[in-house]
Amino acid sequence: MITKCGSDWQPTQEMMEGWAKTCPDINLQVHLGRMTMWCQANQAKRKTMGGMFKFANTWLNGEQDKAARAKASGHKKKNSMRAQGIDAQLTDITWLPDEDKHMMRSFYLQKVGFYHYDGKFYEQ
């Protein structure tokens, strides 16, 4: 991650192990990537070399808290196309005429390994 002075900062193995234990409900690599992109995009808000650990720790703990709250509340995504994301929208065969459904089902299974029909994902 780029710092205020332009130096590169990377978390140590000890930091990664600590976050893996204290943030079990999040994907560390994804969030470290997001922090890296945030630092690149927000030059005026970049942290100093000494402040990077606090920045990363605060970010990851916040994400862990959100994930833990969602897990505890039993929050699940709604079964709408919008909530299911772009994969569901791109592989949806619900709207096709019956004669085309078999062909597109085969195409999506071969190309991406799944298709979406009537609100559900189907895999090979």
C-alpha atoms as one frame of an Amber mdcrd trajectory, in Angstrom:
protein
   0.000   0.000   0.000   1.316   3.412  -0.892   1.858   5.823   1.998   1.697
   9.590   2.243   5.434   9.890   1.501   5.167   7.530  -1.494   6.775   4.517
   0.203   5.271   1.066  -0.035   3.901  -0.533   3.150   3.109  -4.223   3.460
   1.684  -6.028   6.501   4.012  -8.474   8.206   3.300 -12.186   8.485   2.601
 -11.626  12.196  -0.041  -8.993  11.354  -1.668 -11.320   8.821  -1.810 -14.161
  11.347  -3.309 -11.851  13.967  -5.999 -10.617  11.582  -6.757 -14.162  10.461
  -7.528 -15.035  14.099  -9.438 -11.872  15.004 -11.297 -11.420  11.699 -12.490
 -14.926  10.786 -15.624 -13.794   8.932 -13.892 -11.749   6.215 -11.607 -12.422
   3.281  -8.355 -10.683   4.261  -6.895 -10.691   0.754  -9.953  -8.985  -0.706
  -9.949  -6.261   1.937  -6.196  -5.702   1.713  -6.695  -5.248  -2.023  -9.469
  -2.736  -1.391  -7.231  -0.832   1.020  -4.473  -0.787  -1.579  -6.832   0.644
  -4.191  -8.196   3.172  -1.680  -4.659   4.400  -0.967  -3.981   4.780  -4.676
  -7.223   6.656  -5.303  -7.072   8.967  -2.260  -3.680  10.641  -2.445  -4.649
  13.454  -0.065  -5.913  10.972   2.569  -3.015   8.513   2.456  -1.582   7.466
   5.792   1.965   7.873   7.068   4.220   4.847   7.366   3.598   4.876  11.121
  -0.181   5.155  10.699  -0.652   2.332   8.195  -1.025  -0.445  10.774  -3.743
   1.502  12.590  -5.468   2.254   9.266  -5.449  -1.428   8.231  -6.453  -2.638
  11.686  -9.374  -0.205  11.897 -10.564  -1.112   8.384 -10.400  -4.868   8.958
 -11.998  -4.730  12.408 -14.842  -2.645  10.981 -15.410  -5.170   8.197 -15.287
  -8.033  10.721 -17.892  -6.273  12.870 -20.196  -5.829   9.856 -19.789  -9.469
   8.845 -20.371 -10.703  12.398 -23.533  -8.575  12.762 -24.889  -9.882   9.461
 -24.070 -13.456  10.466 -25.690 -13.061  13.899 -28.868 -11.526  12.507 -29.211
 -14.311   9.983 -29.264 -11.677   7.256 -29.481 -13.259   3.845 -29.592 -11.694
   0.438 -33.035 -11.246  -0.977 -34.007 -13.565  -3.774 -34.255 -10.799  -6.351
 -32.200 -10.546  -9.519 -30.712  -7.286  -8.269 -29.604  -8.833  -4.973 -28.156
 -11.921  -6.648 -25.816  -9.883  -8.788 -24.518  -9.767 -12.290 -23.858 -13.527
 -12.575 -27.532 -14.277 -12.086 -28.556 -11.584 -14.534 -26.132 -12.700 -17.246
 -26.948 -16.404 -16.984 -30.711 -16.108 -16.486 -32.686 -18.281 -18.893 -36.098
 -17.692 -17.278 -37.199 -15.188 -19.903 -36.289 -17.329 -22.934 -38.858 -19.175
 -25.042 -39.036 -22.881 -24.166 -37.365 -23.975 -27.399 -34.236 -21.875 -26.567
 -33.915 -22.789 -22.872 -32.239 -26.174 -23.459 -29.655 -24.692 -25.821 -28.785
 -21.797 -23.464 -28.729 -24.074 -20.415 -26.115 -26.238 -22.188 -24.189 -23.167
 -23.316 -23.969 -21.641 -19.815 -23.096 -24.955 -18.166 -20.249 -25.460 -20.640
 -19.043 -21.845 -20.621 -19.343 -20.784 -16.947 -20.466 -23.945 -15.137 -23.891
 -22.723 -14.031 -27.090 -21.042 -15.140 -29.896 -19.188 -13.401 -33.521 -20.213
 -13.807 -36.637 -19.181 -11.929 -34.732 -17.580  -9.033 -32.234 -20.431  -8.499
 -28.704 -21.293  -9.574 -28.085 -24.658 -11.195 -24.614 -26.169 -11.542 -23.159
 -29.136 -13.432
